[in-house]
Amino acid sequence: MISGMLGLSFTGIYSIAFFMAAAIEMPARSIIQITSPILSEHIKKEEWTQVEKIYKQVTLNQFIIGGFLFLLIWINADSIFAIIPKGQIYSQGKYVLLFIGLAKLFDVITGVNLSIIGYSKYFRFSLFLVGFLLILTVATNKLFIPLWGITGAAFATALSVFLNNLAALIIVYGKSKIHPFTLNNLKTLLLVTACLVIGYLVPTFSNPWADLIIRSGIVSVVYIFSVLGFNLSDDITRAFQGIIGIRLR
């Protein structure tokens, strides 16, 4: 739709920003692959207490990891575009990066919804969600591309993903009375927001490599030590302790 409405040059700019943001969902794919067989078994036995436990764990862990990747990508967007070849051209996709990044973040947070629906007796709703997403994507792109160009296309994608995953959340809760959110999800949201502010408060350096390294280092230290200090996720804390243990030996 971008190539048809705006031209191939804008398609290239959009694609670069899109694939940069796609890094956010890479760890989530591995987590989903690991948990899907376990979820399937519990759903088959209708052990919904266990399903909800996994649902909450996966959602929180993916939020923490995805939020961290989103932070690193967005706070360093200007430096990344300054480093890559022809960055002055691709920097037109900066807000494509923002909206696609938010779409990917929301997708990884709520991605288990589709697995739960697909493995349950309500799997037919998966077809509804595919159709719903298709209609949303086409309609929102037709609406927002003429208004905001490639940024409009990215906003359309983010809005479509948000509404589709919201529908999946409602279906899962309506049929199974389970949801994925805990107090630690709110704490993680506050932490991501605080680190975004910190990232913007760090002075800008003329050398993009220095800017990227220093800004990433400061935000990473604050984020990681906050996650561990507040013990936002037992799984991540144990994993970190295991890594430290191996390194110490």
C-alpha positions as CSV (number, residue, x, y, z in Angstrom):
1,M,0.0,0.0,0.0
2,I,2.9,2.4,0.7
3,S,4.5,1.6,-2.7
4,G,1.2,2.1,-4.4
5,M,0.3,5.3,-2.6
6,L,3.7,7.0,-2.0
7,G,6.3,5.2,-4.2
8,L,9.1,2.7,-3.8
9,S,11.5,5.1,-2.2
10,F,9.2,5.5,0.8
11,T,8.8,1.7,0.9
12,G,12.5,1.4,1.4
13,I,12.6,3.9,4.2
14,Y,9.6,2.2,5.9
15,S,11.2,-1.2,5.6
16,I,14.5,-0.2,7.2
17,A,12.7,1.3,10.2
18,F,10.3,-1.7,10.4
19,F,13.1,-4.3,10.5
20,M,15.0,-2.2,13.2
21,A,11.9,-2.4,15.4
22,A,11.4,-6.1,14.6
23,A,14.3,-6.8,16.9
24,I,12.0,-6.2,19.9
25,E,10.0,-9.4,19.2
26,M,12.9,-11.8,18.6
27,P,13.4,-13.0,22.2
28,A,9.6,-13.4,22.5
29,R,9.6,-15.9,19.7
30,S,11.9,-18.2,21.6
31,I,9.8,-17.8,24.8
32,I,6.6,-18.6,22.9
33,Q,8.2,-21.7,21.3
34,I,9.2,-23.0,24.7
35,T,5.9,-22.3,26.5
36,S,3.4,-23.3,23.8
37,P,3.7,-27.1,24.3
38,I,3.3,-26.6,28.1
39,L,0.3,-24.3,27.6
40,S,-1.2,-26.8,25.1
41,E,-1.0,-29.6,27.7
42,H,-2.6,-27.6,30.5
43,I,-5.3,-26.3,28.3
44,K,-6.1,-29.8,27.1
45,K,-6.5,-30.9,30.7
46,E,-8.4,-27.7,31.5
47,E,-5.9,-26.8,34.2
48,W,-6.7,-23.1,34.0
49,T,-4.9,-22.2,37.2
50,Q,-1.6,-23.4,35.6
51,V,-2.5,-21.7,32.4
52,E,-3.0,-18.4,34.1
53,K,0.3,-18.8,36.0
54,I,2.2,-19.3,32.8
55,Y,0.2,-16.5,31.1
56,K,1.2,-14.0,33.8
57,Q,4.9,-15.2,33.8
58,V,5.3,-15.0,30.1
59,T,3.6,-11.7,29.8
60,L,5.8,-10.1,32.5
61,N,9.0,-11.6,31.2
62,Q,8.3,-10.5,27.7
63,F,7.4,-7.0,28.9
64,I,10.6,-6.7,30.8
65,I,12.8,-7.9,27.9
66,G,10.8,-6.2,25.1
67,G,10.6,-3.0,27.1
68,F,14.4,-3.0,27.5
69,L,14.9,-3.5,23.7
70,F,12.4,-0.8,22.9
71,L,14.2,1.6,25.2
72,L,17.6,0.9,23.6
73,I,16.2,1.3,20.1
74,W,14.2,4.5,20.6
75,I,16.6,6.5,22.8
76,N,19.3,5.8,20.3
77,A,17.3,6.4,17.1
78,D,19.1,9.6,16.1
79,S,22.5,8.0,16.7
80,I,21.6,4.9,14.7
81,F,20.4,6.9,11.8
82,A,23.6,9.0,12.0
83,I,25.7,5.8,11.9
84,I,24.1,3.8,9.1
85,P,24.8,4.7,5.4
86,K,22.4,7.3,3.9
87,G,21.1,7.8,7.4
88,Q,19.9,11.3,6.6
89,I,17.4,9.7,4.1
90,Y,16.3,6.8,6.4
91,S,15.9,9.2,9.3
92,Q,12.6,10.1,7.7
93,G,11.4,6.8,9.2
94,K,12.1,7.8,12.8
95,Y,8.5,7.9,13.9
96,V,7.9,4.7,11.9
97,L,10.4,3.2,14.2
98,L,8.5,4.6,17.2
99,F,5.0,3.3,16.2
100,I,6.2,-0.1,14.9
101,G,8.3,-0.4,18.1
102,L,5.2,0.2,20.2
103,A,3.2,-2.3,18.1
104,K,5.9,-4.9,18.5
105,L,6.1,-4.3,22.2
106,F,2.3,-4.6,22.7
107,D,2.4,-7.7,20.5
108,V,5.0,-9.5,22.6
109,I,3.3,-8.5,25.8
110,T,0.0,-10.0,24.7
111,G,1.2,-12.6,22.3
112,V,0.3,-15.6,24.4
113,N,-3.4,-14.7,23.9
114,L,-3.3,-16.2,20.4
115,S,-1.7,-19.4,21.7
116,I,-4.3,-19.8,24.4
117,I,-7.1,-19.3,21.9
118,G,-5.5,-21.5,19.3
119,Y,-5.0,-24.5,21.7
120,S,-8.5,-24.2,23.4
121,K,-11.9,-25.2,22.2
122,Y,-12.4,-21.6,21.2
123,F,-9.9,-21.9,18.4
124,R,-12.4,-20.7,15.9
125,F,-12.0,-17.2,17.2
126,S,-8.5,-17.3,15.7
127,L,-10.1,-17.0,12.3
128,F,-12.2,-14.1,13.4
129,L,-9.0,-12.3,14.7
130,V,-7.2,-12.8,11.4
131,G,-10.1,-11.3,9.5
132,F,-10.5,-8.5,12.0
133,L,-6.8,-7.7,11.7
134,L,-7.0,-7.7,7.9
135,I,-9.9,-5.3,7.8
136,L,-8.3,-3.0,10.4
137,T,-5.0,-2.9,8.6
138,V,-6.5,-2.1,5.2
139,A,-8.9,0.5,6.6
140,T,-6.5,2.3,8.8
141,N,-3.8,2.4,6.1
142,K,-6.2,3.9,3.7
143,L,-7.1,6.5,6.3
144,F,-3.7,7.4,7.7
145,I,-1.3,7.0,4.8
146,P,-2.8,10.0,2.9
147,L,-2.7,12.1,6.1
148,W,0.8,11.3,7.4
149,G,2.6,9.3,4.8
150,I,4.9,6.4,6.1
151,T,4.3,7.6,9.7
152,G,0.6,7.1,9.0
153,A,1.3,3.6,7.8
154,A,3.2,2.8,11.0
155,F,0.5,4.4,13.1
156,A,-2.1,2.3,11.3
157,T,-0.1,-0.8,12.0
158,A,0.3,0.1,15.7
159,L,-3.4,0.8,16.0
160,S,-4.4,-2.4,14.3
161,V,-2.1,-4.5,16.4
162,F,-3.4,-2.8,19.6
163,L,-7.0,-3.3,18.8
164,N,-6.5,-6.9,17.5
165,N,-4.6,-7.9,20.7
166,L,-7.2,-6.1,22.8
167,A,-9.9,-8.2,21.2
168,A,-7.8,-11.4,21.9
169,L,-7.5,-10.3,25.6
170,I,-11.2,-9.8,25.8
171,I,-11.9,-13.2,24.2
172,V,-9.5,-15.0,26.6
173,Y,-10.9,-13.3,29.7
174,G,-14.5,-13.7,28.5
175,K,-14.2,-17.4,27.9
176,S,-11.7,-18.4,30.6
177,K,-11.8,-15.6,33.2
178,I,-8.0,-15.3,33.2
179,H,-5.9,-12.2,32.4
180,P,-2.1,-11.7,32.2
181,F,-1.5,-8.6,34.3
182,T,0.0,-8.2,37.8
183,L,1.3,-5.3,39.9
184,N,4.7,-6.0,38.5
185,N,3.5,-5.2,35.0
186,L,2.6,-1.7,36.2
187,K,6.0,-1.4,37.9
188,T,7.6,-2.4,34.6
189,L,5.6,0.2,32.7
190,L,6.7,2.9,35.2
191,L,10.3,1.7,34.9
192,V,10.3,1.9,31.1
193,T,8.8,5.4,31.3
194,A,11.4,6.5,33.8
195,C,14.2,5.2,31.7
196,L,12.9,7.0,28.7
197,V,13.0,10.2,30.6
198,I,16.5,9.4,31.8
199,G,17.6,8.6,28.2
200,Y,16.4,12.1,27.1
201,L,18.1,13.8,30.0
202,V,21.5,12.4,29.1
203,P,23.5,15.2,27.2
204,T,23.8,14.7,23.5
205,F,27.3,14.0,22.2
206,S,28.5,15.0,18.7
207,N,30.0,11.6,18.0
208,P,27.1,9.2,17.4
209,W,29.0,6.2,18.5
210,A,29.9,7.9,21.9
211,D,26.4,9.1,22.3
212,L,25.0,5.6,21.6
213,I,27.4,3.8,24.0
214,I,27.1,6.3,26.9
215,R,23.3,6.7,26.6
216,S,22.8,3.0,26.3
217,G,25.1,2.3,29.2
218,I,23.4,4.7,31.6
219,V,19.9,3.5,30.8
220,S,20.9,-0.2,30.8
221,V,22.5,0.1,34.3
222,V,19.4,1.8,35.7
223,Y,17.0,-0.6,34.0
224,I,18.8,-3.8,34.9
225,F,19.5,-2.9,38.5
226,S,15.9,-1.8,39.0
227,V,14.6,-5.0,37.6
228,L,16.8,-7.0,39.9
229,G,16.6,-4.7,42.9
230,F,12.8,-4.7,42.8
231,N,12.7,-8.4,41.8
232,L,10.2,-7.7,39.1
233,S,10.6,-11.2,37.8
234,D,11.7,-14.3,39.7
235,D,12.7,-16.0,36.4
236,I,14.9,-13.1,35.2
237,T,16.5,-12.7,38.7
238,R,17.3,-16.5,38.8
239,A,18.7,-16.4,35.3
240,F,20.9,-13.4,36.1
241,Q,22.2,-15.1,39.3
242,G,23.0,-18.2,37.3
243,I,25.0,-16.2,34.8
244,I,26.9,-14.5,37.6
245,G,27.5,-17.8,39.2
246,I,29.0,-19.2,36.0
247,R,31.2,-16.2,35.5
248,L,32.5,-16.3,39.1
249,R,33.6,-19.9,38.7
